[in-house]
């Protein structure tokens, strides 16, 4: 969209540069005597061709300013595009950092979840042997379930940050990473 707006500004500048030609016109005096010149006694209107030019005095002061305004509009649009590109890059970097942080948090939480699962399983085994009370088993189960809920929330945050990043990129994250880090080309073996 911004590029199209810049193109419009360039077209306006070209139009302003050529607008001085609007004040030049050509008039032709054609009548029957001019078309059929066989009758020499006919009344001819001279000159046959009229060239006219209308150049208002204000034109000398305004035309160059119109072109300068058009050039300034182009430069302004380029600067606006540069700012938008910078802002989008910054947003992508921030969103990528959020995505990476969510990935690390999920990986760290996976260890905590595994610890809680082991504790719950051991408590369950001890409860089967009547070594712990029902309250202890319930507490271990609740702790494991709470960590499971945290994992689900971390997964949701990870996916949300990934989707936001992909919307900024305009492609999937996998495609973007493939463009940044293309797969190594397979070289043919010389040993046969």
Secondary structure, DSSP 4 states (H G I P E B T S, - for coil): -HHHHHHHHHHHHHHHHHGGGGGEEEEE---HHHH-TT-TTS---S-SEEEEE---HHHHHHHHHHHHHHHHHHHHHHHHHHHHHHHHHHHHHHHHHHHHHHHHHHHHHHHHHHHHHHHHHHHHHHHHTT-S-HHHHHHHHHHHHHHHHHHHHHHHHHHHHHHHHHHHHTS-HHHHHHHHSPPPPPPPPS--
